[in-house]
């Protein structure tokens, strides 16, 4: 015994040869004897050898054998994720190899020790059902049969990009097996805001939120807060448009209820729109965009009908009628201190030239004021830029050609009676980029150029540098918004 303890037992059987090959002592003999079939497979034996370390224990070696079979890292959670991925694909190759080598009993021992999983007929399908059931119960006060470590595993698995598809497939399957839809029906959506193990939970929250917003029984602050909470959830990306549509609908309803759509003058109407009323247009546009993107007409039909009715009848009709009253009463088309559109060049371009600065004017047809506000916020998020937004009073009649002409340097604007309502500046037609370029050059008295955005964007670096070097004022026109609306 002293000799054996001091030097180890020398054997020449197959087990001893495998141990010697793997550079493992006789303390690991039982591991080899229990899983002889594993060591007969040269490929898996070599894979195990690459994983072995000098301080491994018998239990650690078995875990590494599991990892070889599961093609995963030698950790219980990684082995389990690999087996669940296979289960989600309705395959069982890794599992059958693991059973053939007699490693299943060790796996279930570790599952019971770490996750509290015990079953008379253990299996990956049985485990994953219990996993979803117990973790859901932990959040909702039901019967729990697994340990808190199981919840840690589920959350890690759920948030793994690599195993995302497997999680979603098994989640949907377990939701059906556990009859989660019926269970959710009896719950208040507020109690589910932190739970995201099933996509049905998001559907429940969205459905209830739609009803609450339609009934006006929740505040926009609460809706925004709840939507932000769900952003952290696994399924948010799939339901982003629905969540955003509900959020903007709530903000629109509240904003309209708070708005007093009154004005005593043209100037007051413009200023109040620029200060607050524009947000109603912004929230409505965002709502329409997200509701169309979501494509869930049946779920959101009542909300969409209500928002459209409020926008058309309570907002547009009311505001336009009151604006028309001010237009009818105006003796002159002016709204001081709001500038006229035709003052654009002198008010915003000329000051740059006076300071010997280059200035770019980007003119986008149909760029609404509320879209300008959104663009403003995006520019301000850039570290290198600042921006501000000011309204102007458009020309009458407010059509594209006259509006485009008013932005150029001008002394006299007129509309030709030629059947096309061509706008003239100081006796020259302003139709087309070429004519605007000529008017700009003659009117500003400096090096200037007018061009289409598509031509500018197609220039290479040298062409851009040359253009900028040779000019001080740049008018760049684009028609993307208006063209999109027309189409």
KEMARLUM-800991 format. One line per field, with one value per residue (C-alpha): residue in three letters; x, y, z; chain. Coordinates in Angstrom, 1 decimal, decimal comma. Each point is the difference from the previous one (the first is absolute). Layout:
N
code	Ala / ...
xx	X / ...
yy	Y / ...
zz	Z / ...
unit	A / ...
This chain:
487
code	Unk / Unk / Unk / Unk / Unk / Unk / Unk / Unk / Unk / Unk / Unk / Unk / Unk / Unk / Unk / Unk / Unk / Unk / Unk / Unk / Unk / Unk / Unk / Unk / Unk / Unk / Unk / Unk / Unk / Unk / Unk / Unk / Unk / Unk / Unk / Unk / Unk / Unk / Unk / Unk / Unk / Unk / Unk / Unk / Unk / Unk / Unk / Unk / Unk / Unk / Unk / Unk / Unk / Unk / Unk / Unk / Unk / Unk / Unk / Unk / Unk / Unk / Unk / Unk / Unk / Unk / Unk / Unk / Unk / Unk / Unk / Unk / Unk / Unk / Unk / Unk / Unk / Unk / Unk / Unk / Unk / Unk / Unk / Unk / Unk / Unk / Unk / Unk / Unk / Unk / Unk / Unk / Unk / Unk / Unk / Unk / Unk / Unk / Unk / Unk / Unk / Unk / Unk / Unk / Unk / Unk / Unk / Unk / Unk / Unk / Unk / Unk / Unk / Unk / Unk / Unk / Unk / Unk / Unk / Unk / Unk / Unk / Unk / Unk / Unk / Unk / Unk / Unk / Unk / Unk / Unk / Unk / Unk / Unk / Unk / Unk / Unk / Unk / Unk / Unk / Unk / Unk / Unk / Unk / Unk / Unk / Unk / Unk / Unk / Unk / Unk / Unk / Unk / Unk / Unk / Unk / Unk / Unk / Unk / Unk / Unk / Unk / Unk / Unk / Unk / Unk / Unk / Unk / Unk / Unk / Unk / Unk / Unk / Unk / Unk / Unk / Unk / Unk / Unk / Unk / Unk / Unk / Unk / Unk / Unk / Unk / Unk / Unk / Unk / Unk / Unk / Unk / Unk / Unk / Unk / Unk / Unk / Unk / Unk / Unk / Unk / Unk / Unk / Unk / Unk / Unk / Unk / Unk / Unk / Unk / Unk / Unk / Unk / Unk / Unk / Unk / Unk / Unk / Unk / Unk / Unk / Unk / Unk / Unk / Unk / Unk / Unk / Unk / Unk / Unk / Unk / Unk / Unk / Unk / Unk / Unk / Unk / Unk / Unk / Unk / Unk / Unk / Unk / Unk / Unk / Unk / Unk / Unk / Unk / Unk / Unk / Unk / Unk / Unk / Unk / Unk / Unk / Unk / Unk / Unk / Unk / Unk / Unk / Unk / Unk / Unk / Unk / Unk / Unk / Unk / Unk / Unk / Unk / Unk / Unk / Unk / Unk / Unk / Unk / Unk / Unk / Unk / Unk / Unk / Unk / Unk / Unk / Unk / Unk / Unk / Unk / Unk / Unk / Unk / Unk / Unk / Unk / Unk / Unk / Unk / Unk / Unk / Unk / Unk / Unk / Unk / Unk / Unk / Unk / Unk / Unk / Unk / Unk / Unk / Unk / Unk / Unk / Unk / Unk / Unk / Unk / Unk / Unk / Unk / Unk / Unk / Unk / Unk / Unk / Unk / Unk / Unk / Unk / Unk / Unk / Unk / Unk / Unk / Unk / Unk / Unk / Unk / Unk / Unk / Unk / Unk / Unk / Unk / Unk / Unk / Unk / Unk / Unk / Unk / Unk / Unk / Unk / Unk / Unk / Unk / Unk / Unk / Unk / Unk / Unk / Unk / Unk / Unk / Unk / Unk / Unk / Unk / Unk / Unk / Unk / Unk / Unk / Unk / Unk / Unk / Unk / Unk / Unk / Unk / Unk / Unk / Unk / Unk / Unk / Unk / Unk / Unk / Unk / Unk / Unk / Unk / Unk / Unk / Unk / Unk / Unk / Unk / Unk / Unk / Unk / Unk / Unk / Unk / Unk / Unk / Unk / Unk / Unk / Unk / Unk / Unk / Unk / Unk / Unk / Unk / Unk / Unk / Unk / Unk / Unk / Unk / Unk / Unk / Unk / Unk / Unk / Unk / Unk / Unk / Unk / Unk / Unk / Unk / Unk / Unk / Unk / Unk / Unk / Unk / Unk / Unk / Unk / Unk / Unk / Unk / Unk / Unk / Unk / Unk / Unk / Unk / Unk / Unk / Unk / Unk / Unk / Unk / Unk / Unk / Unk / Unk / Unk / Unk / Unk / Unk / Unk / Unk / Unk / Unk / Unk / Unk / Unk / Unk / Unk / Unk / Unk / Unk / Unk / Unk / Unk / Unk / Unk
xx	0,0 / 2,9 / 1,5 / -3,3 / -0,6 / 3,5 / 0,3 / -3,4 / -1,1 / 1,5 / -2,5 / 0,2 / -3,7 / -1,9 / -1,2 / 3,5 / 1,2 / -2,7 / 0,8 / 3,7 / -0,9 / -2,0 / 2,6 / -2,5 / 0,7 / -1,6 / -2,4 / -1,9 / -0,3 / -3,6 / -0,9 / 1,5 / -1,6 / -3,4 / 0,2 / 2,0 / -1,9 / 1,0 / 3,7 / -0,4 / -0,8 / 3,4 / -1,5 / -1,7 / 2,9 / 2,3 / -2,6 / 0,0 / 3,8 / 0,1 / -2,3 / 1,8 / 2,0 / 2,3 / -2,3 / -3,1 / -2,1 / -2,0 / -3,2 / 1,7 / 1,1 / -3,5 / -1,3 / 2,6 / -1,1 / -3,6 / 1,3 / 1,7 / -3,3 / -2,0 / 2,5 / 0,0 / 2,2 / 0,6 / -2,7 / -3,3 / -1,9 / 1,9 / -0,7 / -3,6 / -0,3 / 1,5 / -2,5 / -2,9 / 1,1 / -0,1 / -3,5 / -1,3 / 1,1 / -1,7 / 3,3 / 1,6 / 3,5 / 1,9 / -2,4 / 0,3 / 3,8 / -0,1 / -2,3 / 2,1 / 3,0 / -1,9 / 0,3 / -3,8 / -0,2 / 2,9 / -1,8 / -3,2 / 2,0 / 1,5 / -3,4 / -1,5 / 2,9 / 0,1 / -3,6 / -2,0 / -1,4 / -1,2 / -2,2 / -0,8 / 0,4 / 2,5 / 0,5 / 0,9 / -3,6 / -1,3 / 2,6 / -0,7 / -3,7 / 0,7 / 2,5 / -2,6 / -2,7 / 2,1 / 1,6 / -3,4 / -1,3 / 2,8 / -1,1 / -3,8 / -0,2 / -0,7 / 1,5 / 3,7 / 1,9 / 3,4 / 2,7 / 0,8 / 3,0 / -2,5 / -1,3 / 3,6 / 0,5 / -3,2 / 0,8 / 3,5 / -1,3 / -2,7 / 2,4 / 2,5 / 0,2 / 1,4 / -2,9 / -2,7 / -1,9 / 0,1 / -1,4 / -2,8 / -1,0 / -0,1 / -1,7 / -2,9 / -0,3 / 0,0 / -2,5 / -2,4 / 0,7 / -0,5 / -3,1 / 1,6 / -2,5 / -2,9 / 2,1 / 0,8 / -3,6 / -0,7 / 3,0 / 0,4 / 2,6 / 1,7 / 1,1 / 1,7 / 2,1 / 3,2 / -0,6 / 1,0 / 0,3 / -2,8 / -1,0 / -3,6 / 0,8 / 0,9 / -3,2 / -2,0 / 1,6 / -0,5 / -3,6 / -0,8 / 1,9 / -2,0 / -3,2 / 1,2 / 1,1 / -3,3 / -1,9 / 2,4 / 0,5 / 3,8 / 2,3 / 2,5 / 2,8 / -1,0 / -0,2 / 3,4 / 1,5 / -1,5 / 1,2 / 3,5 / -0,2 / -0,8 / 3,0 / 2,2 / -2,2 / 1,0 / -2,9 / 0,0 / 1,5 / -2,8 / -2,6 / 1,8 / -2,4 / -3,0 / 1,5 / 1,1 / -3,4 / -1,8 / 2,5 / -0,5 / -3,8 / -0,1 / 2,2 / -2,2 / -3,3 / 1,4 / 1,6 / -3,2 / -2,0 / 2,4 / 0,2 / -2,0 / -0,2 / -0,7 / 1,8 / -0,6 / 2,2 / 2,0 / 3,2 / -1,4 / -1,2 / 3,4 / 1,8 / -2,3 / 0,4 / 3,8 / 0,0 / -2,3 / -2,7 / 2,5 / 0,4 / -3,5 / 1,1 / 3,2 / -1,8 / -2,6 / 2,7 / 1,9 / -3,2 / -0,9 / 3,5 / 0,2 / -3,6 / 0,6 / 3,4 / -1,6 / -2,5 / -2,4 / -3,2 / -2,4 / 1,8 / 0,2 / -3,0 / -2,0 / 3,1 / 0,8 / -3,7 / 0,0 / 3,3 / -0,9 / -3,4 / 1,6 / 2,7 / -2,4 / -2,9 / 1,2 / 3,4 / 0,3 / -3,6 / 0,0 / 3,5 / -0,6 / -3,4 / 1,6 / 3,0 / -2,3 / -1,8 / 3,3 / 0,8 / -3,4 / 0,5 / 3,6 / 0,4 / 3,5 / 1,9 / 2,4 / 0,5 / 2,7 / 2,3 / -0,2 / 1,9 / -1,3 / 1,4 / 1,3 / 2,3 / 1,9 / 3,1 / 0,5 / -0,8 / 1,9 / 2,5 / 1,3 / 1,4 / 2,4 / 1,2 / 0,5 / 2,4 / 1,8 / -1,4 / -1,2 / -3,6 / -1,9 / -3,8 / -1,7 / -3,5 / -2,3 / -3,5 / -2,8 / 2,3 / -2,7 / 0,7 / -0,4 / 2,4 / 2,4 / -0,2 / 0,9 / 2,9 / 1,1 / 0,2 / 2,0 / 2,5 / 0,4 / 0,9 / 3,1 / 3,0 / 1,2 / -3,2 / -2,7 / -3,3 / -3,1 / -3,4 / -2,0 / -3,4 / -0,6 / -3,3 / -0,3 / -0,9 / -3,5 / -1,1 / 2,2 / 1,1 / 3,4 / 1,2 / -0,7 / 1,4 / 3,3 / 0,2 / -0,5 / 3,1 / 2,3 / 1,2 / -2,9 / -1,2 / -3,3 / -2,0 / -2,8 / -2,1 / -0,4 / -3,4 / 1,3 / -2,1 / 2,9 / 0,1 / 3,7 / 1,7 / 2,3 / 2,7 / 0,9 / -1,4 / 1,8 / -1,6 / 0,9 / -1,1 / 2,7 / 3,4 / 1,8 / -2,1 / 0,3 / 3,7 / 0,1 / -2,3 / 2,2 / 3,1 / -1,4 / -1,9 / 2,6 / 3,0 / 2,3 / 1,3 / -3,0 / -1,5 / -3,4 / -0,1 / -2,1 / 0,9 / 0,3 / 2,7 / 1,8 / 0,0 / 1,4 / 3,1 / 3,3 / 2,3 / 2,0 / -3,1 / -1,5 / 3,2 / 0,1 / -3,6 / 0,4 / 3,2 / -1,5 / -3,3 / -1,3 / -3,7 / -1,5 / -3,7 / -0,7 / -3,5 / -1,6 / -3,5 / 0,1 / -2,8 / -2,4 / 0,7 / -0,7 / -3,3 / -1,0 / 0,9
yy	0,0 / 2,4 / -0,7 / 0,6 / 3,2 / 1,3 / -1,0 / -1,1 / -3,3 / -1,2 / -1,6 / -1,2 / -0,4 / 2,2 / 2,4 / 0,6 / 0,6 / 2,6 / 1,7 / 0,1 / 1,4 / 2,7 / 0,7 / -0,8 / -1,8 / -3,2 / 2,3 / 0,4 / -3,8 / -0,1 / 2,8 / -2,0 / -3,3 / 1,6 / 1,4 / -2,5 / 0,7 / 3,6 / -0,8 / -2,5 / 2,9 / 1,4 / 3,3 / 0,8 / -1,2 / 2,4 / 2,8 / -0,7 / -0,1 / 3,5 / 1,2 / -1,6 / 1,9 / -1,0 / 0,9 / -1,8 / -2,2 / -3,0 / 2,1 / 2,6 / -2,6 / -1,3 / 3,5 / 0,4 / -3,4 / 1,5 / 3,1 / -2,2 / -1,8 / 3,2 / 2,0 / 2,7 / 1,6 / -2,1 / 1,6 / -1,4 / 3,1 / -0,2 / -3,8 / 0,6 / 2,8 / -2,2 / -2,8 / 2,4 / 1,4 / -3,5 / -0,6 / 3,2 / -1,4 / -3,3 / -1,8 / -2,4 / -0,9 / 1,6 / -1,4 / -3,6 / 0,2 / 1,2 / -2,9 / -2,6 / 1,0 / -0,3 / 3,7 / 0,7 / -1,0 / 2,3 / 2,8 / -0,4 / -0,2 / 3,4 / 1,4 / -1,0 / 1,5 / 3,3 / 0,6 / -2,2 / -2,0 / -3,5 / -2,3 / -3,7 / 0,2 / 2,9 / 1,4 / 3,3 / 0,5 / -0,6 / 2,3 / 2,9 / -0,2 / 0,1 / 2,8 / 2,3 / -1,1 / 0,7 / 3,2 / 1,4 / -1,1 / 1,8 / 3,3 / -0,5 / -1,8 / -3,6 / -3,3 / -0,2 / -3,3 / 1,2 / 2,1 / 3,7 / -1,2 / -1,2 / 3,6 / 1,2 / -2,6 / 0,9 / 3,7 / -0,7 / -2,3 / 2,4 / 2,9 / -2,1 / 1,1 / -3,4 / -1,9 / 2,5 / -2,1 / -3,1 / 1,9 / 1,5 / -3,3 / -1,8 / 2,9 / -0,1 / -3,7 / 0,1 / 2,8 / -2,2 / -3,1 / 2,1 / 1,8 / 3,4 / 2,0 / -1,1 / 0,6 / 3,6 / 0,8 / 0,2 / 2,3 / 3,8 / 1,0 / 2,2 / -3,1 / -1,3 / 2,9 / -1,5 / -3,5 / -0,9 / -3,8 / -0,4 / 2,2 / -0,4 / 2,3 / 2,8 / -0,7 / 0,2 / 3,3 / 1,6 / -1,1 / 1,3 / 3,3 / 0,6 / -0,4 / 2,3 / 2,7 / -0,2 / 0,3 / 2,8 / -1,7 / 0,4 / 3,0 / 0,5 / 0,1 / -3,5 / -1,3 / 1,4 / -1,5 / -3,4 / 0,0 / 0,8 / -2,9 / -2,4 / 1,2 / -2,1 / -3,1 / -2,8 / 0,5 / 3,8 / 0,1 / -2,1 / 2,3 / 3,3 / 1,6 / -0,9 / 1,3 / 3,3 / 0,4 / -0,3 / 2,4 / 2,7 / -0,5 / 0,6 / 3,1 / 1,3 / -0,5 / 1,7 / 2,9 / 0,7 / 0,0 / 2,5 / 2,2 / 3,2 / 0,6 / 3,7 / 3,0 / 3,7 / 0,7 / -1,6 / 0,5 / -1,6 / -3,0 / -0,5 / 0,4 / -2,4 / -2,6 / 0,4 / -0,3 / -2,9 / -0,8 / -1,5 / -2,9 / -1,2 / -0,4 / -1,7 / -2,5 / -0,7 / -0,6 / -2,3 / -1,9 / -0,5 / -1,1 / -2,6 / -1,3 / -0,6 / -1,6 / -2,3 / -1,4 / -1,1 / 1,6 / -2,2 / 0,7 / 3,8 / 0,8 / 1,7 / 2,1 / 1,0 / 1,0 / 2,1 / 1,7 / 0,8 / 1,4 / 2,2 / 1,2 / 0,8 / 1,5 / 1,2 / 1,3 / 0,8 / 1,2 / 2,1 / 1,5 / 0,7 / 1,7 / 2,3 / 0,7 / 0,8 / 2,6 / 1,8 / -0,2 / 1,5 / 2,8 / 0,9 / 3,3 / -0,9 / -3,3 / 0,4 / -1,5 / 2,1 / -1,0 / -3,1 / 0,6 / -0,4 / -2,8 / 2,4 / 1,5 / -3,2 / 1,0 / 3,4 / -1,4 / -3,3 / -0,1 / 3,5 / 0,1 / -2,9 / 1,9 / 3,1 / -2,0 / -1,5 / -3,5 / -2,6 / -1,1 / -3,0 / 0,2 / -3,4 / 0,4 / -3,0 / 0,2 / -0,9 / 0,0 / 0,7 / 2,0 / -3,0 / -2,0 / 2,9 / -0,2 / -3,7 / 0,8 / 2,7 / -2,5 / -2,4 / 2,7 / 1,0 / -3,5 / 0,3 / 1,3 / 2,4 / 1,8 / 2,3 / 1,0 / 2,1 / 0,1 / 3,0 / 0,3 / 2,3 / 1,1 / -1,6 / 1,9 / 0,0 / -2,0 / -2,6 / -2,2 / -1,4 / 2,3 / 3,2 / -1,4 / -1,0 / 3,4 / 1,8 / -1,6 / 1,6 / 3,6 / 2,1 / 3,5 / -0,8 / -3,2 / -0,6 / -2,8 / -0,2 / -0,5 / -2,7 / -3,0 / -1,4 / 2,7 / 0,4 / 2,0 / 2,9 / 1,7 / 3,5 / -0,8 / -3,4 / -3,5 / -2,0 / -3,3 / -2,7 / -0,2 / 1,7 / 3,2 / 0,0 / -0,2 / 3,1 / 1,9 / -0,9 / 1,0 / 3,4 / 0,7 / -0,7 / 1,6 / -2,8 / -3,3 / -2,3 / -3,2 / -1,7 / -3,8 / -3,1 / -2,2 / -3,1 / 1,8 / 1,1 / -3,4 / -1,6 / 2,1 / -1,5 / 1,5 / 2,2 / 1,3 / 0,9 / 1,8 / 1,9 / 1,1 / 1,2 / 1,8 / 1,9 / 1,1 / 1,7 / -0,6 / -3,4 / -0,7 / -3,7 / -1,2 / -3,4 / -1,3 / -3,3 / 0,7 / 1,5 / -2,7 / -2,7 / 1,6 / 0,3 / -3,7
zz	0,0 / 0,9 / -3,5 / -1,8 / 1,9 / -0,7 / -3,6 / -1,4 / -1,3 / -3,3 / -2,3 / -3,6 / -0,8 / -2,5 / 2,7 / 1,2 / -3,6 / -0,5 / 3,2 / -0,9 / -3,5 / 1,6 / 2,7 / 2,8 / 3,2 / 1,3 / 2,0 / -3,3 / -0,7 / 1,1 / -2,4 / -2,9 / 1,1 / 0,3 / -3,5 / -2,0 / -3,2 / 0,1 / 0,0 / -2,8 / -2,3 / -0,9 / -1,3 / 3,3 / 2,1 / -1,9 / 0,5 / 3,7 / 0,2 / -1,4 / 2,8 / 2,9 / 2,6 / 2,8 / 2,8 / -1,4 / 2,4 / -1,0 / 0,0 / -2,1 / -2,5 / -0,3 / -0,7 / -2,8 / -1,4 / 0,0 / -1,8 / -2,7 / -0,6 / -0,1 / -2,0 / 2,7 / 2,6 / 3,1 / 2,1 / 1,0 / -1,4 / -3,3 / -0,4 / 0,8 / -2,6 / -2,6 / 0,8 / 0,0 / -3,4 / -1,4 / 1,6 / -1,6 / -3,4 / 0,7 / -0,1 / 2,5 / -1,3 / 2,9 / 2,6 / -1,5 / 0,1 / 3,6 / 1,0 / -1,9 / 2,0 / 3,3 / 0,9 / 0,4 / 3,6 / 0,9 / -1,9 / 2,0 / 3,3 / -0,9 / -1,1 / 3,4 / 1,9 / -1,8 / -1,2 / 2,3 / -2,9 / 0,9 / -2,0 / -0,1 / -3,7 / -0,6 / -3,5 / -1,7 / -1,1 / 3,5 / 1,5 / -2,4 / 0,7 / 3,8 / -0,5 / -1,7 / 2,4 / 3,2 / -1,2 / -1,0 / 3,4 / 1,7 / -1,5 / 0,5 / 3,4 / -1,3 / 1,0 / -0,5 / -0,3 / -1,1 / 1,8 / -0,5 / -2,1 / -2,6 / -0,4 / -0,4 / -2,7 / -1,8 / -0,1 / -1,3 / -2,6 / -1,0 / -0,5 / -2,0 / -3,7 / -0,9 / 1,5 / -0,7 / -2,6 / 2,2 / 3,0 / -2,1 / -1,6 / 3,4 / 1,7 / -2,5 / 0,3 / 3,8 / 0,0 / -1,9 / 2,2 / 3,2 / -1,3 / 0,8 / -2,1 / 2,2 / 3,1 / -1,1 / -0,7 / 3,8 / 0,7 / 0,0 / -2,6 / 2,6 / 1,9 / -3,1 / -1,0 / 1,4 / -1,5 / -3,6 / -0,2 / -2,5 / -3,0 / 1,1 / 2,9 / -2,4 / -1,9 / 3,2 / 1,1 / -3,5 / -0,2 / 3,5 / -0,7 / -3,2 / 2,0 / 2,8 / -2,5 / -1,9 / 3,3 / 1,2 / 3,3 / 0,1 / -0,2 / -2,8 / 2,6 / 1,2 / -3,5 / -0,9 / 3,2 / -0,7 / -3,6 / 1,2 / 2,5 / -2,8 / -2,1 / 2,2 / -0,8 / -2,4 / -2,4 / -0,2 / -3,5 / -1,4 / 1,5 / -0,2 / -2,4 / 2,0 / 3,2 / -1,7 / -1,6 / 3,4 / 1,6 / -2,7 / 0,0 / 3,7 / -0,3 / -2,8 / 1,9 / 3,1 / -2,0 / -1,9 / 3,2 / 1,6 / -3,1 / -0,3 / -3,7 / 0,2 / -1,5 / -0,2 / -3,0 / -2,8 / 2,0 / 3,1 / -2,0 / -1,5 / 3,3 / 1,9 / -2,7 / 0,1 / 3,8 / 0,6 / -2,5 / -2,5 / 2,4 / -0,9 / -3,6 / 1,1 / 2,2 / -2,6 / -2,7 / 2,3 / 0,9 / -3,7 / -0,9 / 2,8 / -0,4 / -3,7 / 0,7 / 2,6 / -2,4 / 2,8 / -1,3 / 2,1 / 3,2 / -0,4 / -2,2 / 2,8 / 1,1 / -3,6 / -0,6 / 3,2 / -0,8 / -3,6 / 1,1 / 2,7 / -2,5 / -2,8 / 2,0 / 3,3 / -1,1 / -3,7 / -0,5 / 3,1 / -0,5 / -3,7 / 0,6 / 2,6 / -2,2 / -2,9 / 2,2 / 0,5 / -3,7 / -0,9 / 2,5 / -1,0 / -1,9 / -1,0 / -0,4 / 2,8 / 3,5 / 1,7 / 1,7 / -2,1 / -3,2 / -3,5 / -2,1 / -2,6 / 2,6 / 0,3 / -1,9 / 1,7 / 3,5 / 0,0 / -2,9 / -0,3 / 3,7 / -0,9 / -3,0 / 2,0 / 2,2 / -3,0 / 0,8 / -2,4 / 0,4 / -1,3 / -0,4 / -0,3 / -1,3 / 0,4 / -1,5 / 2,5 / 3,1 / 2,5 / 3,1 / 2,4 / -2,1 / 0,2 / 3,8 / -0,1 / -2,3 / 2,4 / 2,9 / -2,1 / -1,0 / 3,7 / 0,9 / -2,2 / 2,0 / -2,7 / -0,8 / 1,4 / -1,5 / 0,5 / -1,6 / -0,9 / -1,9 / -2,9 / -1,6 / -3,5 / -3,1 / -1,4 / -1,8 / 1,8 / -2,9 / -0,7 / -2,8 / 1,9 / 3,2 / -1,7 / -1,7 / 3,3 / 1,5 / -2,6 / 0,1 / -1,3 / -0,4 / -1,8 / -0,1 / -2,5 / -1,4 / -3,8 / -1,4 / -2,4 / 1,1 / 2,0 / 2,7 / -0,6 / 2,7 / -1,1 / 1,9 / -1,1 / -3,5 / -0,3 / 0,1 / 3,0 / -1,5 / 0,1 / 1,7 / -2,8 / 0,2 / 3,8 / -0,3 / -2,3 / 2,4 / 3,0 / -1,8 / -1,0 / 3,2 / 2,7 / -1,7 / 1,1 / -1,1 / 0,1 / -1,4 / -0,1 / -0,6 / 0,6 / 3,0 / -2,2 / -2,1 / 3,2 / 1,6 / -3,2 / 0,1 / 1,0 / 2,6 / -2,3 / -1,8 / 3,4 / 1,1 / -3,3 / 0,3 / 3,5 / -0,7 / -2,9 / 1,7 / 3,1 / -0,2 / -0,8 / -0,6 / 0,0 / -1,0 / 0,7 / -0,6 / 1,8 / 2,5 / -2,5 / -2,6 / 2,6 / 0,9 / -3,7 / -0,5
unit	A / A / A / A / A / A / A / A / A / A / A / A / A / A / A / A / A / A / A / A / A / A / A / A / A / A / A / A / A / A / A / A / A / A / A / A / A / A / A / A / A / A / A / A / A / A / A / A / A / A / A / A / A / A / A / A / A / A / A / A / A / A / A / A / A / A / A / A / A / A / A / A / A / A / A / A / A / A / A / A / A / A / A / A / A / A / A / A / A / A / A / A / A / A / A / A / A / A / A / A / A / A / A / A / A / A / A / A / A / A / A / A / A / A / A / A / A / A / A / A / A / A / A / A / A / A / A / A / A / A / A / A / A / A / A / A / A / A / A / A / A / A / A / A / A / A / A / A / A / A / A / A / A / A / A / A / A / A / A / A / A / A / A / A / A / A / A / A / A / A / A / A / A / A / A / A / A / A / A / A / A / A / A / A / A / A / A / A / A / A / A / A / A / A / A / A / A / A / A / A / A / A / A / A / A / A / A / A / A / A / A / A / A / A / A / A / A / A / A / A / A / A / A / A / A / A / A / A / A / A / A / A / A / A / A / A / A / A / A / A / A / A / A / A / A / A / A / A / A / A / A / A / A / A / A / A / A / A / A / A / A / A / A / A / A / A / A / A / A / A / A / A / A / A / A / A / A / A / A / A / A / A / A / A / A / A / A / A / A / A / A / A / A / A / A / A / A / A / A / A / A / A / A / A / A / A / A / A / A / A / A / A / A / A / A / A / A / A / A / A / A / A / A / A / A / A / A / A / A / A / A / A / A / A / A / A / A / A / A / A / A / A / A / A / A / A / A / A / A / A / A / A / A / A / A / A / A / A / A / A / A / A / A / A / A / A / A / A / A / A / A / A / A / A / A / A / A / A / A / A / A / A / A / A / A / A / A / A / A / A / A / A / A / A / A / A / A / A / A / A / A / A / A / A / A / A / A / A / A / A / A / A / A / A / A / A / A / A / A / A / A / A / A / A / A / A / A / A / A / A / A / A / A / A / A / A / A / A / A / A / A / A / A / A / A / A / A / A / A / A / A / A / A / A / A / A / A / A / A / A / A / A / A / A / A / A / A / A / A / A / A / A / A / A / A / A / A / A / A / A / A / A / A / A / A / A / A
